[in-house]
Amino acid sequence: FLCNVGHDYRICRVMRMADKHKTTHCVACEMDKLILQILSCIKGRNMLESMEEAVKTTTTCNYTVPESIVKAFSFDTRGTPLVPSDMLTAAWKSGGMEHLAGYDQRDAHEFLQAFLDILGKHERRYARYIRKNLEIAQTEDSRPKCKTDVVKELFEGTLRSVSICQQCGEKRSLQEPFLNVSLPLSEDSMMKRASSQKLNILQCLNFFTAPERLTDPIECPSCQTKTQTNKQQTFSKLPKIFCLHLKRFDAAKNKKIADFVAFPGDGLDMGPLLPHWREVYAAATGTPNPNEINSTSPKLLYNLFGTVNHKGTLNQGHYLSNVKIGGQWYHCNDAHVGRVSEAEVLTSEGAYLLFYERCA
């Protein structure tokens, strides 16, 4: 975030104050400061205070702070948990997340979606500020390239949604962007399986990309009449960070679906779910694309690096997380952080959000 995105909170603060709209809060700034605080705890040096001191002594804004003014903490803070309260407050007050403000029970998936949306908006706003000032100060050839949206670059993929006429086989496609994918778990929506068969994430993905018969007939441009239509979704573009949401909360039945869902730690292959291999070919027969018979889907592998788990019921509970850093898994329960094995992560109950990273 510090090197690739380069969202300097000091520059953004100056630009926001100069803006006629006087926008007070910036989630990207709070993310920048939070990561600097993490770096401070690792190094045992107060990077935030040192950078503020650097602003007073120089007119440049960059992350190279003279060693002479890098201040040590008055006490050793390495290993001390950080509370991101400023970032949370900025998110609540920045517009678009007011419904998630406060300390009542909230849904982690809903918060993730809103937070990524706000973070992307604030980063794009900063990029506009930078571009505007660069246009004034520099020529086209000398301007550095600014990334416009780190959220889209990391999290955004594309679904290919196809409507298939059951009478003539006509296909109509639509591209739909996504930041995460919600996989249904309810008995009404999942295909029936033997009681002895454990549910796994590949079954959920296969069901998500399977053709579905629409209840009402749809007008077909080819047949010029309303016909029975199937709809199917496949993955036409996969993101660097692939976030899967397991829909455990069934509001219609007022219950939480607590079924265990198995998921791999390494080697989640998304190649077979690309349109060329997954999309149905002949609507009338439901046969797959004949190319699938003569070719093998490419290996598009993802490795797990984080989970969010939910313990409790539909109306109340507690979120826990697991994160993999440098090959080691850590279990996070509020301020308590400790090492865990991968086996413990893969067998933990209540997996709710899964975060996968695409292999190089």
N, C-alpha and C positions, 0 to 999 in steps of 0.2 A: 504493500500500500504506500509506504513512504517513497520507494524508489520508482515504481512503475506508474503509479497514479500521480504522485507529486502534488497532492492537495495540501499546500502550506496554509495552516490555519491563520497565520499572521497576515499573509497577503489577502486571504479571503475576508478576514475581519475588517481590514482597511477598505476593501472594495465594497463590502456590504454597508459599511457606514457612509460611504460616498454615494451609494445608490439612492435614488429619489424615493424608493419604496421603503427604505430603512429596514430591510429584513434582519431580524434579530438573531434567529436561530439557524444553525447549519449542522446537520447530522454528520456530514463528511468532516467538518472541523473537529467535532467531538471524537470521531473515529481516529482522526490524525493524532489528537492529543492523547487518546487512550493508548494507542500503539506506542507513542513516545513514553508514556508512563510505564508500560510493560518493559520497554527497552531500559528505562531508568532502573527498574527493579533488578533487571538482569545484570546491568553494569555497576550498580551501586552508585550511580551518579544522577543528579537531578537535572535531566535533560530539559524539561519544560522551563524551569527557573533559569537555567543557563541560556536558553534560547531567547527568553524575554530580556535577559541582560544584554545579549548580543544585539537585539533590536535597538537598544539605547545607544550602542557604540558604533553601529554601522548602518548604512542605508540599504544594504543588500539583504534579501530574504532568501536564504538557502539553508540546507541542513548541515553545512560545515561550520561548526562553532569552534572558535579558538580554544585550545586546550587550557589556556590560562584563565578562562572564565567558566570552565566546566566545574560546577560545584558538587562536592561530595555531600551525601546526606549526612545529617548530624548523627544519625543512627543507621544501622544496617537494615535496609528494607527488603533485601533480596529474599524472595519466597513469600512475601506478604501479599495476600489476595487483594485485588483491586475491585472496587465497587463502581461500575460504570453509571452512576446516578446522573451525571451531567448529560451523558449521551441519551439516556432514557428520557430525561426531562426535555431535551431538545427535540427528540422524536415526538413526544406528546404535544409540544407547543408549535411544531413546525407546519401544521396544517395537513389534514389527511389521516391523522391518527388520534384525533380527539376521542373517538369511540373506544379506544384502547387505553386511555389515560386512567390512572389510579391503580389501586392495589387489590382490586377484586380478581376473581378467577377469570383468566383470559385464555384464548386458544393460541397455542404456539405457532400453528400454521398460519392463522390469520395475522398474527404479529409479524411473522417472517415476510409475508407478502407485502404488507403495508410498509415495513421497514426498508425492504429492498427498493420499493417504489420511491420512497422519500429520499433514500441515499442516492439513487440514480438521478433524481431531479436536482438535488443540491450539487452533485458533481457536474452535471450539464450546465447549471447556472454558473459555477466557478469557471468552467471551460469557456463560456461565453464572455465572462469578464476578461479572462486572459487573452482571448483572441482579439477582443475589442482594443485592448491596450497594445497588443503586439502590432495591430494594423496601423496604429498611430506612430509607434516607435520604430518599426522595422519594415524593410522591403519584403516582398513575397518570398524571395529566395533565402533570406536569412532567418525566417521565422521557424522556430522549432515546431514539430508536429505535436499537437495536444490530443490525447485520447479523450473521446467525448463521453463515454459511458462505461465505467468499469463494471457495473452490474450486468449490462447486456453482454459485454465481452466475456464474462465468466459464466453467467447463469442462463443466458437466453438460448433456447433451441426452437425448433419449428416442427409443428405437427402438420401432416398432410391429411386433411379431412376429405373423404371421397363419398359422394352420394351415387349409388349404383341402381339404375332402373332394373327391376326384375323381369321386365317384359322384353326389352331390347338390348340390355347390357350397357347402355349409355352411362359414361362416367362424368361426373362434374366434381372438380377438385377445388379446394380452398386451403391456403396456407395460414396457419394460426400460430403465432409466437407464444412461448410459455417460458416461465422462470422456474416452475416446478410442476410435477405431475401428481395428481391425486388419484390413488388407486382404490377402488371400492372393495370392501370386505364383507358387506352384508350378505346374508343368505339369499335374499331376493335377487341380488344382482350378480353374485358369483355363480359360476357353473357348479353343479353338484359334483361332489367327489366322495370317494369311499371314506367311511368314518375313520378308517385306520390310516388314511393318507394325510400327511401333514401338509399344511398350506405353505407355499414358498413364494418368493418375490417373482420368480419367473412365471408361475401360474397367474399371478396378478397382472403382470405385464402382457402375457398372452391373451388374457381375457380383455384387457383394456384395448388391445389392438384387433380384437376379433370383430367380424361384421355383425351389425345389430339391425334387426328389422324394425323400421319405424312404424309407430302405431297407425298414423294417418297417411293415406296415399299422398304423393307429391307430384306436382306437375312436371312431366318430362318434356324437355324441348324437342327431343327427337320423335317421341310418340305423339306429341301434341295432345296428351291426355294425362289425367292423374293415374299413377300406377303405384304398386307396392314398391318400396324403395329400401335398400339396405344402406347403412352408413358405417364407414370404417375409418379409424384413425391409425396412422403409422408415423414413424419418426423420420422426417425428411432431413432434419439437421439436428445433430446432438451437441449439447453444450460441453464446455470444459468441466464445469461443476454440475453434476446431475443430481438434483434433489427430488426424492420420492416421498410423497405424503401418503401414509396409510390411513384411510378414512375409518377411524375406530368409533367415532361418535355418530350414532344413529338417532337423529332427532325425532324421526317419525315413530320409532318404537320406544323413545326415551330410555335408551340404554347405551352402554359402552360395549363394543365388541372386543373382548379380551383374548381372542384366539391368538396363539403363537404363530408368527410368520417367520419362516427361516429365510435368511438372506446371506449371500456369500461375502467374505471379507476381501477376497481378491477375485479378479477374472469374471466380473459380470459382463457377459457378451451381449451387446445390443445390435450386432450385425444382422441377425435373423429378423429383426423388427423394422428394418428399412423397407421402404415401399416396394422395391424391386423383388424382394423375397417374401414379404408378408402380405402384400395387397392381393385380394382375390382377383382372378383373371376373368372367368366367365360367371356372370351373376346368376344365370339360370341354373348352373350346375354347382356353383360354389367351388370350382376347381382352382387351385393356385396358379400363379403365373408359370407357364411352361419353362421359363428361364431357370426356375428354381430346381428343375429336374437335372439340368445339365451344368449347373454351376454351384459353387459353394459361397455362402455369404461371407463378406470380409469380417475379420476379427476386429471388433470395436470394443475393447476391454476397458472396464472401469474398476477401480479399487476403492474400497470403503475407507473413509478417513474421519467420519463423525456420525453420531446418532443423537437424537433427542428421544427420550423415553417418558411415558406418562404412567404414573401410579395413581390409582384412585378410581373414582366413578365418573359418570357423565357430568355431574354437577360440582364436583370438587375433587381435587387431587394435587399432585406435585410433579414438576418436571425435573428430570435428571438428564445429564448429557455425558457422552463419551467422545473423546477426541484423540486422534493418533498424531503424535509428534515425534519425528525422528525414529520411526519404527516402534515406538513405545505407546501403548494405550493408557489413557488417564481417565478416571471416573470423576465427574464433577457433580457435587451435591451442595449447592449454595457455596459457602466458603470452604467446604471440605473437598480437597483434591488429593487423589491417591492413585497409584499404579494399579492396573488390572491387566489380566491376560486377554488375548483376542478371543479365546474360547468363552470367557465370561461375557464379553460384549455380544458375541453372536448368539448366546443363549439367554440374554437378559430379557425380562418380560416387558411388555408394553412398548415395543419399538413403534415410534410415531413418525419421526422424520429421519430419513437416511440420506447421507451426503456422500456421493461418489465422485472421484476425480478421474478424468480420462487419462489412460496411460499414454506415454509419449510414443 
